[in-house]
Every structure is written in C-alpha cells, then in structure tokens.
C-alpha cells in the first residue's frame, strides 16, 4: 500500500522498538587497506570551524560532534543509529527485560493514553490503576496531542522519583489523581495459558535475555498440568524482535537438535555465521540447557505460529525456521521484513553505535530483508478484513532501507489509496485487539486448523492474500554461506 500509517498496539513502558538483534560488543578497527579521505575530513574540520566562529549562537563542541556522528550513522539505513548515554542505557535495559517506570501496558484512544493492563505487582498496579483507564494528564500537564512514544518517555524517570497521573475512569464523575513512585520494572516477555482444553497459547512480546528460560518454564508448566496437549499456538504478532539467542532457543524447543536456525552474511568474516539449535547458541547463563526439562512431546506437538506486519527481526527468524522445516503452520499476514543484523560497537563506557553488519537468511537460504515471512495460511486480523494491520509500515516502506536480494517496486494505485482511507475510517470505531482474548479472530482460526474445521482465509484483495499468491511464483533465494565456515557467536 502507499501512504502507510503506524497502528496502535500493546506497548510496555521502556520497550525500545528495533532493539539490537545481535548484542555483540566489539572494538572498532579501521581497515588497513582503506586510507582515510583526507580532503573530505578537511571539509568537515572547516565546517566545524565555521559553525564555531560564525553561527548566530555559541554551540557546544561535544554536542556538535555527537550530532555529526549521529547524522553520519543515521544516513546509512533506518536501523543504524548513534546511542548517546541515555539511549545506550535504555537499550541495555530493554535487552535485559527491565526499565524504570510505573509498569503499565498502553495504547491510544481519542488522543489520550489508554491503560491496556497494569503489570502485576508494579507501582501502577499497587496504586490502583485499572485496565481501561484513560491517562489525561501527567504532573498536571495535558497528554492530549502527544504521540504515544512521547507520553511513554514522560512516564519514565529515575528510581524513586514521583509522577502524578490524572485518570478518567468509566463510571466516575470526577477525574482521579494517582501519585506513583517509579521503580525498576522487570518485564515478562512470555505469556502462556490453556485457551481451550487441549490447546495451549504462548505469546512472546519481545525476545530478551530471560526469554528462553521464561518460555521453557511456562511451556513446561502447561505440560505438567495438561500432559495431553493437542496443539500449541506460538503468538509472535507485534513482536518487534530482540536478541538472537532468544529466537534460536525458542526455535530449538520445537526443532531437532543441531538444526540450522538462521545464517547471516555480511562484509566481515565474523558476519558470515550459521546458528544451530544447540545450547551454546541460546543459553546466556552458562552451559546449562534451559530447554532440557521440556517433555519430548514438544518436538512433535502440532504447532501454529501467528504473525502480522508487526512481527520483525528475531520473530521472523523463528517463523522462517519453523516454516522451512515444515514444523509449524505460519498463519496471519506478511511480516515486517527486518532481515538485517545490528551489532553494538561501543565507543565509550556510556555510548555506542548500533551498526547494520549483515543480512539474515532462513535455514533454506531465503532472505528476510525487505520481504519478510509470507504466511502459509493468510488470515486477516478481524472477520471483516486486516484492519489497521494492512496499513502498518513495513521495512520496504522505510526510507533508506537496506534492499533485499531481489526486491520488486510497484506504483501505488488510486484505488489502494481510497482503500486506505476506508480502513482508517473503520479503524476509528474498532477496539484494540486483546491477543489471546475471547475475541481474538486469528487465534480462533488457529484452533479451527488444529480441529480440522474450516479456516476463514484472508480476503483476496488484502496484502496478506496477495503476498501468498506472489510466493507461489517467486524463486527461492539461496545464501552463499557454507556450513563449514561457521562458528559460534561471541557473547560478552
């Protein structure tokens, strides 16, 4: 589609979209055979001098140089960025699954921040914040008109600092005032439950360092209470990705040992790797295998993976691997298409750059970048169509995105723009979907698939169905990476 828009979703405070897919810290080294461009460096020095001497106001040297670095890195692609002290701290917090805030999941409604759910035992939960509350003011400053990201930043802060929320609650005549003290919040990236007798649902909201252990613990717990599970739904919708070991571990839970999960290819020798379903590739806390206590039935239980346009990076690794081995049916709509590896190169103790260093390939050599994973069964978000999901930005829509191995461009047609406007109008009346809830249409179709009942497929004019049709005629793309050239990823 043409003019894409970002749709709302469940957003945990402190989550950083586009978190580094590869948390490999390394020193920076200039290639010996690459001489420095002296003339261009002189120009940079001249511009710096002119700004210092001629600009209307005095400019701090440090800020000027940091902005120059930031602009240089950002010019490469949408995922290469300079991380200053604050951004670097937030990145590490996100990967570790913790942040300082009040502990709520939120969306937007009518220009306000709506509480989807307070996190259990969080400051917001203890203060009495409830699902459905509208946050109208923060420290008496109106929130209406602010973006969701801006509102989230205002709710974050230092440990033990206080923030005052003004709440509009259904059934209450007057606004409610809640003073809340910020604390460190530990995010649970895995949710699990039995949605029906015999059928389990596991949702991963983001791949973090504790994800594999949490996943194994919750899946094992379901089996302990329900030994005869007939089907598992792995829900990766709106999962923006995260650390690669998490994706490898979740894939390894369902695949035979030593299976190739994903490979990477880039300019450096270290960027040419293959990652296998072995503990050394996903265990982040020593040699112990967090998957070792899972029952053998996990390797063969019928599996459906739910994805949408918000499924990116590490979640695409999982979906692609399970699809290649025909271990699972991938259901939903085409994923985001972030098939590039970002590596953190630390500059100082508090700053770094997140640099794109390689592309991802599925076990069968399919490139993910700017293409994504096309579902085996295309199913819309709702019975009436794909809703706002069909208008989400994908990797291929981003300016300066890294191209895939082969990428088709096509003009936007007028009827598509009209369809976008129609969907936007309908979306204003649509309530946010609760993944795993009783009105989760795609989950219901996954259960129908397990039971052999009819599955309502995506409308023929939706992006999900069009992508599925195109997949039938496109050749498979192979990686040029050879298995014998691979080694285990470094972890520091």
Secondary structure, 3 states (H helix, E strand, C coil): CCCCCCCCCCEECCCCCCCCCEEEEECCCCCCCCCCCHHHHHHHHHHHHHHHHHCCCCCCHHHHHHHHHHHHHHCCCCCCEEECHHHHHHHHHHHHCEEEECCEEEEEECCEEEEEEECCCCHHHHHCCCCCCEEEEECCEECCCCCHHHHHHHHCCCCCCEEEEEEECCCCCCCEEEEEECEEEECCCEEEEEEECCEEEEEECCECCCHHHHHHHHHHHHHHHCCCCCEEEEECCCCCCECHHHHHHHHHHHCCCCCEEEEEEECCHHHCEEEECCHHHHCCCCCCCCCCCCCHHHHCCCEEEEECCCCCCHHHHHHHHHHHCCCCEEEECCCCCCCEEEEEEECCCCCEEEEEEEEEEECCCCECCCCCCCCCEECCCECCECHHHHHCCCHHHCCCCCCCCCCCCCCCCHHHHHHHHHHHHHHCCCCCCCCCCCCCHHHHHHHHHHHCCCCCCCCCCCHHHHHHHHHCCCCCCCCCCCHHHCCCCCCC
